[in-house]
Amino acid sequence: MRRLRTRAGEGLRARGRSAAGGAADARDIQDQLVAWRRHFHENPEVGTETPETAAYVAGILTDLGFEVRTGVGGHGVVGVLRGGAAGAAGAGVTFAIRSDMDALNISEDTGLPFASNRPGKMHACGHDAHMAMALGAATVLSRIRESLPGNVKFIFQPAEEGPGGAKAMLEDGALEEPKVDAIVGLHIGCLWDVPSGSVGVMPGPMMAAMDRFEIVVKGKGGHAAMPHQAVDSVVVGSHVVTALQTVVSRKVSPLAPAVVTVGRFQAGTAHNIIAATAALEGTARCLNEDLRGKMPGYIEQVAKGVCQGLGADCDVTYYLGYPVVVNDPEFTAFFEGVAREILGEDRVTRLSEPTMGGEDMAFYLQKVPGTFFFLGSTPSSGQIFPHHNPRFDIDEATLPVGATLLAETAKRWLEDQAARLR
């Protein structure tokens, strides 16, 4: 089989195990993958409002012969491909592939010919590529439907960037009818120590829980020239920001990664007025759910203690966001084996440490075993811009790599499950 060369000169290997079904290979649809990715990139939708994107995805799945359900958890789409070789052994076994659909409120500055045509909105986190790769996997799996000993469910969700579309999808039965037994998802990008066209894997905790807190400091307003007659919420709030750093340095074990960051501090109306109130907003992140359960108390204790000591008061509100992304060790080992066989040993990296970024793939992984992996994709220009940057871009030559990995993982996992059930 012809070898696909990526920009970095690396490629896929053709080693499908099933003589009946052949390999689930996406190399021959690279042009289609690129066209899909560019369509999504040019027409971004943000948050929960992704009706056009959902309709486009649903149309492709319908054309491929999937059972399609729309309006899941809002504008989510679920497509089911029922294998023709399920038989009694594998009829109830279902594997899921998840993709996010939403873009960001960012004004694009890439200069690409297919740049966003919607001012202030941009696919700056690779979700356009995620959708293209998932549709590519759907395409190649539909070709070998009759040989699949089970079902493959594709989950396209809005609002990964917030407020958390996965949770709404789950509440609306995305993992049911048929019940999902395992799941895989990916994230594309160029910031990890993963070369373009290679994958990074990690069993266990891989990405942090991502929570948010708000603190409103209540002082006493007054004239800037007479601070002794007031309680300066700016000064008190500044002490709160500083003291919050002791949550990680003095309340959390040095062996447990955690972050507390205040990203917003707003107060005051004029240079000569002592502000009566100050509003702080920040994020708390960690890689352990037990520690996560303690963080609200730690933050409230510090904030209220500082305020009380300086003659002020405060209200603390803590919002639970995404849980820790925890990859199932057994399934991750299975996926890693598939990836090494398809890409070669040198194209699969065991990540040395997790990231404190968050992902709502975590909600799915709380329900069923699976894994979330990174796909390296440095643009052909060699210029690296981070996710959420107005100039973020990918290497489109990696699209068939991701599509093939998703499809072949689904195929081989179903085959293994059917073999165990015989």
C-alpha positions in Angstrom: 0.0 0.0 0.0 1.3 3.4 -0.9 2.9 5.3 2.0 1.5 8.7 2.9 4.2 11.3 3.6 3.4 14.0 6.0 5.2 17.4 6.1 7.6 15.9 8.6 8.3 12.9 6.3 6.5 10.4 8.5 3.5 8.3 7.6 1.0 5.6 8.3 1.7 1.9 8.1 -0.7 -0.6 6.4 -1.0 -3.5 8.9 -4.7 -4.2 9.1 -5.2 -7.5 11.0 -8.6 -8.5 9.7 -8.6 -10.2 6.3 -12.3 -10.0 6.1 -12.6 -6.3 6.8 -9.2 -5.0 5.8 -7.6 -1.9 7.4 -9.7 1.1 8.2 -7.5 3.5 6.3 -8.3 7.2 5.6 -5.3 8.0 3.3 -7.3 7.9 0.1 -9.8 10.6 1.3 -7.2 13.2 2.4 -8.7 15.7 -0.1 -12.1 15.3 1.4 -10.8 15.6 5.0 -9.1 18.9 4.1 -12.3 20.2 2.4 -14.3 19.3 5.5 -11.8 21.0 7.8 -11.7 24.1 5.7 -15.5 24.3 5.5 -15.8 24.1 9.3 -12.9 26.6 9.7 -14.6 29.1 7.4 -18.0 28.8 9.1 -17.4 28.7 12.9 -20.1 28.6 15.5 -19.5 29.3 19.2 -20.7 27.7 22.4 -24.0 25.9 22.6 -25.2 27.6 19.4 -23.9 25.3 16.6 -27.1 24.6 14.5 -25.4 25.0 11.1 -22.4 22.9 12.0 -24.7 20.2 13.5 -26.9 20.1 10.4 -23.8 19.7 8.2 -22.4 16.9 10.3 -25.8 15.2 10.4 -26.2 15.4 6.7 -22.8 13.6 6.1 -23.6 10.9 8.6 -27.0 10.3 7.0 -25.5 10.0 3.6 -23.1 7.4 4.9 -26.0 5.3 6.2 -25.8 6.1 9.9 -28.7 6.2 12.2 -28.7 9.8 13.1 -30.1 11.6 16.1 -30.0 15.4 16.3 -30.8 17.9 19.0 -28.9 15.9 21.6 -28.2 18.1 24.6 -29.0 21.1 22.5 -27.3 21.0 19.1 -25.4 17.8 19.6 -25.4 15.0 17.0 -25.1 11.3 17.5 -24.7 8.8 14.7 -24.7 5.0 15.0 -23.2 2.6 12.6 -24.4 -1.0 13.2 -22.0 -3.6 12.2 -23.1 -6.4 9.9 -21.1 -9.1 11.6 -22.2 -8.6 15.2 -24.0 -11.8 15.5 -25.0 -13.1 18.9 -21.5 -12.5 20.4 -21.1 -8.8 19.5 -24.6 -7.5 18.9 -24.6 -5.4 22.1 -21.1 -4.1 22.0 -20.7 -0.4 21.1 -17.6 1.7 20.7 -17.8 5.5 20.7 -15.7 8.2 19.0 -16.2 11.8 20.3 -15.6 15.1 18.6 -16.3 18.7 19.7 -17.8 21.2 17.3 -17.6 24.7 18.8 -15.2 27.6 18.0 -14.1 30.6 20.0 -14.9 34.2 20.3 -11.6 35.3 18.7 -10.9 37.5 15.6 -8.8 35.4 13.2 -5.5 36.7 12.0 -4.1 33.8 10.0 -4.5 35.3 6.5 -5.6 31.8 5.3 -7.8 31.7 2.1 -10.4 29.8 4.1 -10.2 32.1 7.2 -13.4 32.6 9.2 -16.1 34.5 7.4 -17.7 35.4 10.7 -16.1 38.4 12.5 -15.1 37.7 16.0 -15.4 33.9 15.7 -12.6 31.4 14.9 -11.7 27.8 15.2 -8.6 28.5 17.2 -8.4 25.2 19.1 -8.6 22.6 16.3 -12.2 21.5 16.7 -12.6 22.0 12.9 -9.9 19.3 12.4 -11.5 17.1 15.1 -14.8 17.0 13.2 -13.1 16.3 9.9 -11.1 13.4 11.3 -14.2 12.0 13.0 -16.1 12.2 9.7 -13.2 10.6 8.0 -13.3 7.7 10.5 -17.1 7.4 9.9 -16.4 7.2 6.1 -13.9 4.4 6.2 -15.8 2.4 8.8 -19.0 2.7 6.7 -17.0 0.9 3.9 -16.4 -2.1 6.1 -19.7 -2.1 8.0 -20.5 -5.7 7.1 -17.4 -7.0 8.8 -17.7 -5.0 12.0 -18.7 -7.3 14.9 -20.5 -4.5 16.8 -21.6 -0.9 16.7 -19.7 2.4 16.4 -21.3 5.5 17.8 -20.1 9.0 16.8 -20.7 11.8 19.3 -20.4 15.4 18.0 -20.9 17.9 20.8 -21.1 21.7 21.1 -19.8 23.8 23.9 -16.5 22.1 24.9 -15.0 25.6 25.4 -17.8 26.3 27.8 -20.2 25.8 29.5 -19.5 22.0 29.0 -21.5 20.4 26.2 -20.5 16.9 27.2 -22.6 17.0 30.4 -25.7 18.1 28.5 -25.1 15.3 25.9 -24.8 12.7 28.7 -28.0 13.9 30.4 -29.7 13.5 27.0 -28.6 9.9 26.6 -25.6 10.2 24.3 -24.1 7.0 25.8 -27.3 5.1 25.6 -29.3 3.2 22.9 -27.1 1.5 22.2 -25.1 1.6 25.4 -21.5 2.6 24.9 -18.8 0.3 26.3 -15.7 2.2 25.5 -14.8 5.6 24.0 -11.9 7.5 22.4 -11.2 11.2 21.7 -8.3 13.3 20.6 -6.9 16.8 20.6 -4.8 18.2 17.8 -2.1 20.8 18.3 1.6 21.7 18.2 2.6 22.7 21.7 3.3 19.3 23.2 6.6 17.3 22.8 4.8 15.4 20.0 6.1 15.7 16.4 3.7 16.4 13.6 1.8 13.2 12.7 2.7 11.5 16.0 0.6 10.8 19.0 1.0 11.4 22.8 -0.6 9.0 25.2 -0.9 8.9 29.0 -2.7 6.4 31.2 -4.4 7.7 34.4 -4.9 11.4 35.1 -3.9 13.4 32.0 -5.7 16.8 32.3 -6.8 18.8 35.3 -10.2 19.5 36.8 -11.1 23.0 35.8 -13.2 25.0 38.4 -13.9 28.7 38.7 -14.4 30.9 41.8 -15.7 34.4 42.4 -14.9 36.5 45.5 -16.7 39.8 46.2 -14.8 41.8 48.9 -17.1 44.1 50.9 -15.3 47.0 52.5 -16.4 50.6 53.2 -16.2 53.3 50.6 -14.7 56.8 51.3 -12.5 59.6 50.2 -9.1 58.7 49.0 -7.6 61.4 51.2 -9.1 59.9 54.4 -8.5 56.2 54.2 -8.8 55.9 58.0 -12.6 56.5 57.6 -13.0 53.7 55.1 -12.2 50.0 54.5 -10.3 49.9 51.2 -11.6 46.9 49.2 -8.7 47.2 46.8 -6.1 46.8 49.5 -8.1 44.0 51.1 -8.5 42.3 47.8 -4.8 42.5 47.0 -4.1 40.7 50.3 -6.6 38.1 49.3 -4.9 37.5 46.0 -1.5 37.1 47.7 -2.9 34.9 50.5 -4.6 32.6 48.0 -1.2 31.5 46.8 -0.7 29.8 50.1 -3.5 27.3 49.2 -1.1 25.5 46.9 2.1 26.2 48.7 0.9 25.4 52.3 -2.4 23.5 52.2 -1.7 21.1 49.3 1.0 18.4 49.3 4.0 19.4 47.3 3.6 16.1 45.5 0.1 17.0 44.3 -0.1 19.3 41.3 -2.5 22.2 41.8 -3.0 25.8 40.5 -4.9 28.7 42.0 -4.9 31.7 39.7 -6.8 35.0 40.0 -7.4 36.3 36.5 -9.8 39.2 37.1 -9.7 42.0 39.7 -12.1 44.8 39.2 -12.8 47.7 41.6 -13.3 51.4 41.8 -14.9 54.2 39.8 -12.4 57.1 40.2 -8.9 57.8 41.2 -9.9 59.7 44.4 -12.6 57.3 45.7 -11.9 54.3 47.9 -13.9 51.5 46.5 -16.5 49.8 48.7 -16.3 46.5 46.8 -13.8 44.6 44.7 -14.6 41.6 42.5 -12.1 38.8 42.0 -12.5 35.9 39.7 -10.1 33.0 39.2 -9.6 29.3 38.5 -8.6 26.3 40.6 -7.1 23.2 39.0 -5.8 19.9 40.2 -5.4 16.3 39.1 -7.0 14.6 42.0 -10.8 14.5 42.7 -10.3 14.2 46.4 -8.2 17.3 46.5 -10.7 19.0 44.2 -13.4 18.4 46.8 -11.3 20.3 49.4 -10.4 23.3 47.2 -13.7 25.3 47.7 -13.2 25.1 51.5 -9.5 26.1 51.3 -10.3 29.2 49.1 -13.2 30.3 51.2 -11.3 29.9 54.5 -8.4 32.0 53.2 -10.6 34.7 51.7 -12.8 35.1 54.7 -9.9 35.0 57.1 -8.0 37.8 55.3 -11.1 40.0 55.0 -12.1 39.5 58.6 -8.6 40.4 59.8 -8.7 43.7 57.8 -12.2 44.7 58.8 -14.0 43.7 55.6 -16.3 40.8 54.6 -16.6 38.8 51.4 -18.9 36.4 49.5 -17.2 33.4 47.9 -18.9 31.4 45.1 -17.3 28.3 43.7 -18.4 26.7 40.4 -17.5 23.1 39.6 -16.4 22.9 36.0 -14.8 19.9 34.2 -13.6 16.9 36.2 -10.1 15.4 35.9 -9.5 13.6 32.5 -8.6 10.1 33.7 -7.6 7.7 30.9 -8.4 4.0 31.7 -5.0 2.3 31.9 -6.1 -1.0 30.2 -7.8 0.7 27.3 -5.0 3.2 26.9 -2.5 0.3 26.6 -4.8 -1.2 23.9 -4.9 2.1 22.0 -1.2 2.6 22.4 -0.6 -0.8 20.8 -2.8 0.0 17.9 -1.1 3.4 17.4 2.4 1.8 17.5 1.5 -0.8 14.9 -0.1 1.8 12.6 2.4 4.6 13.0 5.6 2.8 14.1 7.3 2.8 17.5 9.0 6.1 17.0 5.7 7.9 16.3 4.0 7.2 19.7 5.1 9.1 22.8 4.3 8.3 26.4 3.8 11.8 27.8 6.0 12.4 30.9 3.6 14.6 32.7 -0.1 15.7 32.5 -1.3 19.2 31.7 -3.2 21.6 33.9 -5.5 22.4 31.0 -9.1 21.1 31.2 -11.3 19.1 28.8 -14.9 18.0 29.1 -14.0 14.7 27.6 -13.6 14.0 31.3 -17.4 13.6 31.7 -17.5 10.7 29.2 -14.5 9.0 30.8 -16.2 9.1 34.2 -18.9 6.9 32.7 -17.1 4.4 30.4 -13.4 3.3 30.0 -11.5 5.0 27.2 -8.7 7.3 26.4 -8.0 10.9 25.2 -4.8 11.4 23.2 -2.9 14.2 21.6 -2.1 14.4 17.9 1.0 16.5 17.0 0.3 18.9 14.1 2.8 21.6 13.5 1.9 23.8 10.5 4.0 23.5 7.3 5.1 27.1 7.9 6.9 25.9 11.0 5.5 28.8 13.0 3.9 27.7 16.2 1.1 29.6 17.7 -0.7 28.3 20.8 -4.3 27.2 21.0 -6.7 30.1 21.4 -4.3 32.4 19.5 -5.7 34.4 16.5 -3.0 32.8 14.3 -3.4 29.2 15.4 -3.2 26.7 12.6 -2.5 23.0 12.0 -0.7 20.7 9.6 -3.5 19.3 7.4 -1.3 16.3 6.4 -2.1 14.9 9.8 -5.8 14.7 9.2 -5.7 11.1 7.7 -3.5 10.0 10.5 -6.1 11.0 13.1 -9.0 9.6 11.1 -7.2 6.3 10.6 -6.3 6.0 14.2 -9.9 6.6 15.3 -11.3 4.1 12.8 -8.8 1.4 13.3 -9.0 1.6 17.1 -12.8 1.2 16.8 -12.5 -1.8 14.4 -9.8 -3.6 16.4 -11.5 -3.0 19.8 -14.8 -4.5 18.4 -12.9 -7.5 17.0 -11.2 -8.1 20.4 -14.4 -7.8 22.3 -16.1 -10.3 19.9 -13.2 -12.7 20.3 -13.6 -12.6 24.1 -17.3 -13.2 23.9 -17.1 -16.3 21.7 
